[in-house]
Amino acid sequence: MLKLRIIPTLLFNNLKLVKGISFNSWRTVGSIIQSVRLYNLRKVDELILLDISATNQNNKIDLELVNEVASECFMPLTFGGGIKTIQDISNLLKAGADKICINTEATKNLDLVKEACEIFGSQCIDVSIDYKKNKNNEIEIYSNSGKIKTNLVFEDYIKKIENIGAGEIILTSIDRDGTMKGYDFETISYVSRVINLPVIASGGAGEFDDIYNLVKNSEISGLAAASIYHFTDKTPLDLKKFLISKNIPIRL
Amino acid sequence: MTILNNKVAIIDLEIGNIGSIFRALKKIDCNPFLCENKNSFFTASHIILPGVGSFDYGMSKLIEKKLYEPLVESIEKNKIPFLGICLGMQLLATKGFENDNETNGLNLVPGNVDKIKIKNKLKLPHMGWNEVSQVKKSQLFENIENDKDFYFVHSYTFDPEDKSVVVSQTDYGDQFVSTIAKDNIYGVQFHPEKSLDNGISLLKNFLKC
C-alpha cells in the first residue's frame, strides 16, 4: 500500500536556513547541509528545499548548493525557488533534484509548467500554491514568496494545474505558516478531494491530533512541515510513530 | 566479486535525474561515467538507463544521440548487464502509449507500457513509498527482505508479455510489475537511488551481476 509521506521543508535565504511566521519575521535556524545530513540519517520520506530569495532578488539558482545537498540525500529531493525556464529545470535535475516545484512562474505562465511536464514527465513537476483567506473567507493566491497578490481564481487555477498535467500540488497557507496552530483543514481537504493529483499539505503543522484529523478526513498524500521540527522537540519519526498507532499507512 | 572496479555507463537522456544515480553509485565506491557515444559502451562493465521523463521523448533522445543501436547491441550481443530504472525499464518494451502517442520501444522485453488505470479515488502519479513484493528469487534482491518500501514516482507501468520475467509486484489499485529480470536485463519501476539503504543494496546487487 502507498504510504503517507512525512516531509520536512527546508527554507533558505542566501545560504542560511531560515524559518518565519506567515512568510515574515525570518529567523536563521542553522546550516542547510547539516540539516540535510541529519534528515538523511533519520531516513525521512522526502525533503523539500525552497530558496525563498531567488525570485525576489532575481538570484541565479544555486546549482552548486543543490549538488552539495543532493550528495547527502539518498531520498527524494524537491527543489523550488527562482525556476523560470526549461533549462533551469534540466540543470536542477542534473544537479541532483528529483522533483522541482514552480510557484511564481506558474502564476504567470502555466504554459511553462505544461511544456515541462511534456518534456520531463509529470512526475517531476510540482506546482506550489501560497494562499491567504480574506475577510470573506475567499482564497487569494500569492506569488513571490507571499509578496504579490495575484488575480487568479483559486478553483480555476487548481483545475488548470491538474489539466495541464502537473505531477503534484504543494498547498501552503500563508496565514498558518510557522504558527504551529494546525493545517488549514478546510482548504486542504477540499483540494485533495476535487483534484486527482497528489496534494501535499503545508503551513501550520502543530498538534499531532490535528494532523491525524486532517489525514483521516482528506485525501492528502503528504505532510510538509518545518517549524515543528526546528522549534520543538518533535521529530518526523515521532509523527510517524503516532500516525502508525492510529493505523495510517506510514513507512518506518 | 568486487564492485570497486566496475565501470558503469550511465546513459544521459538529458531528462533524467542523472545527478542522483551518479551520487548513489559513488557512495558505493564504483566508477560511473557518462555514456556520450557508442564508444562509451566498449569500456562499460555495466549499463544503467535511469529516467524520469516521457516515453516518446526518451526514445527520440536515444535515437538522436545515436545510442539506440549500440545500446541494443551491448545488451543483446555483448550481454553487458543492464539496469533500466523507471522510464529506463519502460523503454525496454515493444510499445509505449504516452502523450497520446504510440511509440516503439527497444523491444528487448516484449510488452506494452500503458497508463495506470485509476480506481477507488487513487491519485496519479503513483508517487511515494510502496511495498515491493518479490514473487521470484533474483540476485537483485539478495539480502533485501520481502515487502520492503521503495520510492516510486510514475503514471505508467510496464506489462511484459512473458510473465516469467516478473520478479516483483507492487499494489496500487491493481498489482503492477515493479521489477523484471531476463538474462542480463534488469528493470525496476521504483528508484533505488532514492530508496535509502534498501535501494543502495539493490544497486550493489546489480553490480555483482
Interface residues (C-beta under 8 A of the other chain):
Chain A: M1 L2 K3 L4 R5 K43 D45 N67 A70 S71 F74 M75 P76 L77 S90 L93 K94 A95 G96 A97 D98 K99 E118 I119 F120 G121 S122 Q123 C124 G167 E168 N196 L197 P198 E219 S221 G222 R251
Chain B: E14 I15 G16 N17 I18 G19 S20 R23 A24 K27 V52 G53 S54 Y57 L87 N99 I118 K121 K123 L124 P125 H126 M127 G128 W129 N130 E131 D149 Y151 F152 V153 H154 S155 D171 Y172 H191 E193 K194 S195 L196 D197 G199 I200
